[in-house]
Amino acid sequence: MKPSEIFNAPVVSTGFDIFSIKSHVYEIHVLDLDTDAIENQKRIEIRNHVDYCEDGRRTFTIASVWFTDVTSKISEPAPVMIVRSAGREGRDASDEFIVNQPLFE
């Protein structure tokens, strides 16, 4: 799939919990952040396009991460990256694809 196909795919759930992407963004030190304040700002949005759980333990997830840049004149969220995880609690395999480097930084 191309990134645009994933961004345009149906969304099964949406969230603002940065804990769900901490294993994909190594620069995030979640314990050093005020995660409640970050989540209340709703600038980092995680859109799950595939969220499958075989047996309550083994999972497969494809999600896109969107960011609202409040310093620009564009108030709409823009896609930043695609994240995938699979396996036991989603920890056996994971990767990420950054599609907008300036917003990621």
C-alpha positions as CSV (number, residue, x, y, z in Angstrom):
1,M,0.0,0.0,0.0
2,K,1.1,3.5,-0.7
3,P,1.0,6.0,2.3
4,S,-1.8,7.9,0.7
5,E,-3.9,4.7,0.5
6,I,-3.4,4.2,4.3
7,F,-4.2,7.9,5.1
8,N,-7.4,7.6,3.1
9,A,-8.4,4.1,4.5
10,P,-11.3,3.9,6.9
11,V,-10.5,4.7,10.5
12,V,-11.6,2.1,13.1
13,S,-10.6,4.2,16.1
14,T,-9.0,7.5,16.9
15,G,-7.0,8.5,20.0
16,F,-4.6,11.0,21.4
17,D,-2.7,8.6,23.8
18,I,1.0,9.1,23.0
19,F,1.8,5.9,25.0
20,S,0.5,4.0,21.9
21,I,3.3,5.4,19.8
22,K,6.2,5.6,22.3
23,S,7.9,2.5,20.9
24,H,7.9,4.1,17.4
25,V,9.4,7.5,18.4
26,Y,12.5,6.8,20.4
27,E,13.0,10.5,21.1
28,I,9.8,10.5,23.2
29,H,10.7,9.9,26.9
30,V,7.1,9.5,28.1
31,L,8.1,9.5,31.8
32,D,9.6,13.0,31.4
33,L,6.5,14.5,29.7
34,D,3.2,15.8,31.0
35,T,1.3,13.3,28.9
36,D,-2.1,14.6,30.2
37,A,-1.3,18.1,28.9
38,I,-0.1,16.8,25.6
39,E,-3.2,14.6,25.2
40,N,-5.5,17.5,26.2
41,Q,-4.0,19.7,23.5
42,K,-5.1,17.1,20.9
43,R,-2.3,18.1,18.5
44,I,-1.0,14.5,18.1
45,E,-3.8,12.3,16.8
46,I,-3.4,8.5,16.2
47,R,-5.8,7.0,13.7
48,N,-6.0,3.2,13.7
49,H,-6.8,1.8,10.3
50,V,-6.3,-1.8,11.3
51,D,-6.6,-2.9,14.9
52,Y,-6.9,-6.7,15.0
53,C,-6.5,-8.9,18.1
54,E,-6.5,-12.7,17.6
55,D,-6.9,-13.8,21.2
56,G,-6.5,-10.9,23.6
57,R,-2.8,-11.0,23.3
58,R,-1.6,-11.3,19.7
59,T,-2.3,-8.1,17.8
60,F,-1.8,-6.5,14.4
61,T,-2.1,-2.7,14.1
62,I,-1.6,-0.2,11.3
63,A,-2.1,3.4,12.3
64,S,-1.3,6.9,11.0
65,V,-0.1,9.7,13.2
66,W,-1.3,13.2,12.4
67,F,0.0,16.5,13.9
68,T,-1.6,19.9,14.1
69,D,1.1,22.6,13.7
70,V,-0.2,25.5,15.7
71,T,2.7,27.7,14.5
72,S,1.5,27.7,10.9
73,K,-1.7,29.1,9.4
74,I,-3.0,25.6,8.6
75,S,-5.2,24.5,11.5
76,E,-5.9,21.1,9.9
77,P,-4.0,18.0,11.1
78,A,-1.4,16.7,8.6
79,P,0.0,13.2,8.4
80,V,3.4,12.7,9.9
81,M,4.0,9.0,10.0
82,I,2.6,5.5,9.6
83,V,3.2,3.0,12.4
84,R,2.8,-0.8,12.4
85,S,3.1,-3.4,15.2
86,A,2.3,-7.0,15.5
87,G,2.8,-10.0,17.8
88,R,2.4,-10.5,21.5
89,E,1.0,-7.2,22.9
90,G,2.3,-5.8,19.6
91,R,5.9,-6.0,20.6
92,D,7.3,-8.8,18.4
93,A,7.5,-6.6,15.3
94,S,7.1,-2.9,14.7
95,D,8.2,-0.3,12.3
96,E,7.4,3.3,11.3
97,F,7.6,5.3,8.2
98,I,8.0,9.1,8.4
99,V,6.2,10.8,5.6
100,N,6.6,14.5,6.7
101,Q,10.1,15.0,8.1
102,P,9.7,18.8,8.9
103,L,6.6,18.1,11.1
104,F,8.2,15.1,12.7
105,E,11.1,17.2,13.9
